[in-house]
Amino acid sequence: MVTFERIREIALSLDGVEEMPHFDKTSFRIKKKIFFTMNEKENRICVKLSLIDQSAFGVFDPLCIFPVPNKFGNQGWTLIDLTRVRDEQVQDAISTAYQEVKSTVKKSKKADL
């Protein structure tokens, strides 16, 4: 199992990431936008992916990496069961989520100009 300490280490190694509470979970943000949350009670994380990336990650094992089963899943929010994935998969998912949200933050800043 990938530990929460390891997940925190991966996330905080990315440029500009902040760790903040989000209800009963811990969130990781870039420019105030959440790109993933940790749920320690359920041994999983929830990452924000594009729908294409969500599908690609889900091919590995749909019981391990799968869309949130509601409208948020249709927006790319994807659950990852930490008891069933390898460190490299978690690193890839977090990095992909970071890039996805970072690109939307840049687009919205340009729109504000």
Secondary structure, DSSP 4 states (H G I P E B T S, - for coil): ---HHHHHHHHHTSTTEEEEEETTEEEEEETTEEEEEEETTTTEEEEE--HHHHHHHHHH-TTTEEE-SSTTGGGTEEEEETTS--HHHHHHHHHHHHHHHHHHHHHHHHHH-
